[in-house]
Amino acid sequence: MKITVAKGDGIGPEVMDAVLDIFVAAKVPLEYDLVAMGKQVALAGDVTGISEAARRSVESTGILFKGPMETPKGGGYKSVNVTARKLWGTFANKRVFRTLPDVPTAVRTRNLYLTMVRENIEDTYGAVEHMQTHDVAQCRRFITRPGSEQVHRYTFEMAARKGARRVTCAHKANIMKLTDGLFLEAFYDVAKDYPQIQADDVIVDALAMRLVLAPEDFDVVVLPNLQGDILTDLAAGLVGGLAYAPSANIGDGICIFEAVHGTAPDIVGQDLANPTALLLSGTMMLRHLGLVEHAAAIEQALDVTLRAMHRRPDLAQPVPPFRTGRFVQTMLEALRASRPSAAEAKPPRFAPRNEPVMRVTEPTPPTALAGVDVFLESSLAPAALAEQLKPLAGPLSLTMISNRGTQVWPSGSPHTDCINHYRVRFEASGATTQQALVALLGRTAERFPLCGAEWLRIIDGARGYSLAQGQAEGSA
């Protein structure tokens, strides 16, 4: 079996070499196609940080095993790690957190075995941002039904394979009713196909507290991208830090296995890098490839090694400093003692795709236009702004003005601080047309600098847009 390997930047080559030495000792039946990815590729002119040879290799093998990679500062460079995940459609980021022998932790946990799945492509990680005025920045957040259903179905399938009895969806649907609301709705739609698994949900801030107080209460947790990024790092703290946090990025055709931690440039070449996270990511990869016995042998040897690395020689001596070389040597001794099997396994079938897949939920529900939210720049007070906007409405009506999401007209408070960036809502008494809305935008643009606009849609009879903070239901 051949896989693609990119050693990465900083301590990446050190920890990757350590892991590959351990794989050799464990008689892992893999061949490695070493490719260039990371900072040096980006500085050489490919801003993605992924060489053409690396692309061809990954799309041929279907598996990328990578070390941590650095994104050059400035110059418009994007994260190489995020680019790789999105480029190859790895929609689910799976992280497994388990209590490891004698690893010091700030919070004491017993027998923790928690799996978290983070949606990996959408959310604010679409990185669609605009400066709407000189002092107002906007980030668009995309949550889609096909993308949500995709990550939820993977989560339930994975939970069923591992014998999990419960899957929990974390969200902020109490505030972000449309975006997180869609993620949560898709969760329960998919859960209907897995009646043997308990499905429930938790608000993400409550989950943060409960992970610290009682992480053993949870089995499998699925989260949107940004929330998942934050809370999986919190979970890493429960098991000793990012040095003990493995990661798998799962796609329909390509999967990426990597450590969560960064490149640690301050300890490069000092024999201080901890290979544990990358090694555990490697055992996740081996299980994915069907090499379950090899993964188990390595994990057993890791438990022996971690006990040895963190044990005090005697009561009068401190724990010796962590050394990469000592870690590898202890792993090799533990593997020799366990005599790992040389049995091979069949690789998963992988069919390269020649073009992207269009994911569309069918059937498409009936949709009507109800109006438009116009974002504009103005230093007028809300009431004065409304008087200038009303004559521009034409066949529509000005129904609401908000500032930073809070309604300031037709009702509001003098204690609401405003900036010179408003959202003004025009609505029709019934359905309207794109042409009517475009004409309204033209009239408004003659009086005010426009920053953007969003159509107000009624989808399958339900309002497809949010009310402003302080706006009453039915006031529109």
Stockholm file with secondary structure:
# STOCKHOLM 1.0

chainA/1-476         MKITVAKGDGIGPEVMDAVLDIFVAAKVPLEYDLVAMGKQVALAGDVTGISEAARRSVESTGILFKGPMETPKGGGYKSVNVTARKLWGTFANKRVFRTLPDVPTAVRTRNLYLTMVRENIEDTYGAVEHMQTHDVAQCRRFITRPGSEQVHRYTFEMAARKGARRVTCAHKANIMKLTDGLFLEAFYDVAKDYPQIQADDVIVDALAMRLVLAPEDFDVVVLPNLQGDILTDLAAGLVGGLAYAPSANIGDGICIFEAVHGTAPDIVGQDLANPTALLLSGTMMLRHLGLVEHAAAIEQALDVTLRAMHRRPDLAQPVPPFRTGRFVQTMLEALRASRPSAAEAKPPRFAPRNEPVMRVTEPTPPTALAGVDVFLESSLAPAALAEQLKPLAGPLSLTMISNRGTQVWPSGSPHTDCINHYRVRFEASGATTQQALVALLGRTAERFPLCGAEWLRIIDGARGYSLAQGQAEGSA
#=GR chainA/1-476 SS CEEEEECCSTTHHHHHHHHHHHHHHTTCCCEEEECCBSHHHHHTTCTTSBCHHHHHHHHHHSEEEECCCCCCSSTTCCCHHHHHHHHTTCCEEEEEEECCTTCCCSSCCSSCEEEEEEECSSEEEEEEEEEEETTEEEEEEECCHHHHHHHHHHHHHHHHHTTCSEEEEEECTTTSTTHHHHHHHHHHHHHTTCTTSEEEEEEHHHHHHHHHHCGGGCSEEEECHHHHHHHHHHHHHHTTSGGGCEEEEECSSCEEEEESSCCCGGGTTTTCCCCHHHHHHHHHHHHHTTCHHHHHHHHHHHHHHHHHHHCCSSTTSCCCCCCHHHHHHHHHHHHHHHCCCCCCCCCCCCCCCSSCCCCCCSSCCCEEEEEEEEEEECCSCHHHHHHHHGGGCTTSEEEEEEETTEEEESSCCTTSCCCSEEEEEEEEEEEECHHHHHHHHHHHHTTSCEEEEEEEEEETTEECSCCCBTCCTTCC
#=GC SS_cons         CEEEEECCSTTHHHHHHHHHHHHHHTTCCCEEEECCBSHHHHHTTCTTSBCHHHHHHHHHHSEEEECCCCCCSSTTCCCHHHHHHHHTTCCEEEEEEECCTTCCCSSCCSSCEEEEEEECSSEEEEEEEEEEETTEEEEEEECCHHHHHHHHHHHHHHHHHTTCSEEEEEECTTTSTTHHHHHHHHHHHHHTTCTTSEEEEEEHHHHHHHHHHCGGGCSEEEECHHHHHHHHHHHHHHTTSGGGCEEEEECSSCEEEEESSCCCGGGTTTTCCCCHHHHHHHHHHHHHTTCHHHHHHHHHHHHHHHHHHHCCSSTTSCCCCCCHHHHHHHHHHHHHHHCCCCCCCCCCCCCCCSSCCCCCCSSCCCEEEEEEEEEEECCSCHHHHHHHHGGGCTTSEEEEEEETTEEEESSCCTTSCCCSEEEEEEEEEEEECHHHHHHHHHHHHTTSCEEEEEEEEEETTEECSCCCBTCCTTCC
//
